[in-house]
């Protein structure tokens, strides 16, 4: 695989420090150059009024079409509530062994769960989700190691229990795929 770098595309307003923190953590975990870009989409096209959420599958397809290249892994960063038809909500989504993923900050804040705001919590959770989705683009499936960033997350508490890092098995799998 001839991976050149990782591109994070910000859709909507994010604190500059948050995006830089995410990029630094991604760079540290993957050891690739990480670019940050701003992207613009009319999100109303992806809004489902019946669910009052945004269709993750359609957004992923659009980000892939408009912003991805074969030399990069691209991850779209959003702050809207995402769903796929078979799930109530998702934190993110990616094409397995593809070039594109998406992640959303929407359900990651403490306030959503009646807990005091904590910028570190939201930054850690978002970084884990971004790294997780990028792992899928590199061909990794969900892992059963409790602390591996590739473990599936149904609830925000699941994200909190994971580390920011791949377990040894997942790291080895990535290394083999990048040869």
N, C-alpha and C positions, 0 to 999 in steps of 0.2 A: 504494500500500500504506500502510495507516494503522498503522504499527508504533509502539507506545507505549514499550516497553522490552524488556529481556531479563531473564529469570528463570533463575537457576541453582538447581536443587533438589538438595541434598545428601542422598544415601541412604547411611547408614552413617557411620562416624566418619572425619573428615578433620581434619588440623591446621587450626586457625582461620587461621593465617598463609597456608597454602596456598590456601584458598578465597578469602581476601581478595586475594591476589596474582593469582589467576585472574580474579576479578571486575574488578580494576583493568586488567588487560591486555585483557580483552574490551571494557571501556568505552573504553579508549584506541583500540582498533582500529575499533570500530563507532560510537563517539561517541553512544551511547545510555545511558540510565540502566540500571544493572544491579542487580537485586534478588537477594538470597540468601535461600533458604528451606530448611528441613529437610523432608524427605519421609520417609514410612514406608510400606514395602511388605513383605509376607511373601515374601522372596526364594526361599523353598523351592518356591513355586509355579512358578518359572521355571528351576529346577535340572534338568538332564538328567543322571541318574546314569550313564548309559552313556558320556557324554562328560566327566563331572565338570566341567561348565561351565554357564553360564547363557545361556538363549536370548535373544539381543539383540532379535530381532524381536518376541517376546512382551513383553519389558520395555518396548521403545519404544512399543508399542501401549498398554500400561497407563499409562505416564507421560503419554502424549498424552491418554488418556481422563480420568485423574484430576487432572492438574496443569496442563494447558495451557489457554490462552484464545486467542481470535482476535486480541486486541490485542497479544499478547506472542509472543516467540520463547522457548521453554522448553527448557532442556537439563538432563537428569538426569545427575548425577555419581555414579559407582559405583566400587567397589574390588574387583569380582568379575571373574572370567575370562569374557568374553563370546564367543559364537559365533553364526554364522548357519549354516543347514544346508549351504550350499555352500562355506564357508570353515572352516579349522581354528580360527581365532580372529579377533576384530576388536578394534580400539582404540575404535571408536565407530560410530555409525550415525545417520542422520537421514532424515526425510521430505523429499524434494526439493521445494522450494517449499512446504513444510508449516510447521507451527508448532512441531515438536518434534524433538529429537535426544537422544542419550545418548552418554556417553563414560566410559571406565573407566581407572582408574589401574593396574589389575592388572599389565599387561605392560610398564609404563613404567619400572620401577625397575632400576637398574644391577645390583643383587644377583641378579636373575632371570637375568642373563647372565654371572655370575661376575666382575663388576667391583665395585670399591669404591663404597659408597653415596655419592650426591651429591644433596643436596636441590635444588640449582639445576637439575640435569639433569631431575629428575622434574617440577619446577615448569614448566620450559620446555616439556617434552614434553606435559604435561597441558594447558597453555594453548594450544599449537598444535592439539591434538586438539579442544578445545572450540571454538576459533575456526573450525577446519576444518568441524566438524559444523554450526555456526551458518551458515557459508557455504552449505552445502547447503540449509538451511531457507530461505535467501534466493534459491534457484534456481541456485546455482553448481554446475557439474559439475567433475570433476577437471581440473586445469590441467597443461600440459606445461612451464611455466616452472620450472626446477629449484628455485628458492628460494621460490616462491609457497607459501603455507600451504595452498592448495587442491590441491597435487600429491598424488597418491595415495601412501599409505604402507603397504607390506606388512610392513616390518620396522622396528624401533625406530631403526635407522641411517638409514632414510629420513626419519623425523621429525627427527632431529638435523640433517640437511642442509637442511631448510627453515627459513625465517625465520618470525617470528610474524605476518607481514604478507601482505596480498594484493598480487599484482603489479598493475601499472597497469591491465591489461585487466580483471582480476577486479574491481578497485575501481570501474572505470567501469561495469561490468555491475551491480554492487550499486546504484550511484547511480541508474542508469536504472530499476531495479526499485522503488526507494523513492520515486520521483516520484509 
